[in-house]
Amino acid sequence: MKIERLSFLVFPEEKVEDFLKADSEIWNSWLRMRPGFIQKQRTHHPGGRVEIMIFWKSKEDQQNATVHRELPIIDATFRNSMGNSFRLLHSD
């Protein structure tokens, strides 16, 4: 199993609910179609920090998703919906 960890800062903090909604609507539907995707967990912390853990069956499944031809389109769709109200702090 491979766990992908992402940490975001959403600002202002009042935008966290918008971030989580857009994440569910845009990213979750795409992830569910990827081979090897198991589940995703999200945690919201005070100050606008959002932690996301994506569980994959294998590192290969996770890597295949990161090079999928649709990924830039999904990412751009999410960024367009949120504007400049978030920043990626960490990913691994």
QUIDA-V353595 format. One record per residue. N is the residue number from 1. RES is the residue in one letter. PSI is psi in whole degrees, 0 to 359 (* if undefined). NEAR is the number of other ideal C-beta (glycine too) atoms within 12 Angstrom. Layout:
{{N,RES,PSI,NEAR} {N,RES,PSI,NEAR}}
This chain:
{{1,M,144,17} {2,K,131,22} {3,I,120,22} {4,E,128,31} {5,R,132,23} {6,L,140,29} {7,S,129,24} {8,F,153,34} {9,L,122,25} {10,V,132,34} {11,F,142,21} {12,P,165,16} {13,E,333,20} {14,E,344,12} {15,K,357,25} {16,V,316,28} {17,E,320,19} {18,D,318,24} {19,F,312,35} {20,L,321,27} {21,K,312,19} {22,A,321,28} {23,D,314,35} {24,S,313,20} {25,E,323,18} {26,I,305,26} {27,W,317,33} {28,N,318,23} {29,S,322,18} {30,W,316,25} {31,L,321,32} {32,R,336,17} {33,M,352,15} {34,R,131,31} {35,P,136,17} {36,G,352,25} {37,F,132,26} {38,I,300,22} {39,Q,171,19} {40,K,137,28} {41,Q,140,18} {42,R,142,26} {43,T,132,17} {44,H,129,22} {45,H,157,17} {46,P,149,11} {47,G,3,16} {48,G,9,25} {49,R,133,24} {50,V,126,37} {51,E,133,28} {52,I,133,33} {53,M,126,22} {54,I,125,32} {55,F,126,22} {56,W,152,26} {57,K,325,20} {58,S,164,19} {59,K,324,17} {60,E,318,16} {61,D,317,24} {62,Q,316,30} {63,Q,321,18} {64,N,323,20} {65,A,324,31} {66,T,343,24} {67,V,8,13} {68,H,140,21} {69,R,336,11} {70,E,345,20} {71,L,313,22} {72,P,327,14} {73,I,316,14} {74,I,316,26} {75,D,315,21} {76,A,322,13} {77,T,315,19} {78,F,313,30} {79,R,320,22} {80,N,325,14} {81,S,332,23} {82,M,345,29} {83,G,217,16} {84,N,34,13} {85,S,13,24} {86,F,160,29} {87,R,136,21} {88,L,123,21} {89,L,324,20} {90,H,143,15} {91,S,144,17} {92,D,*,16}}
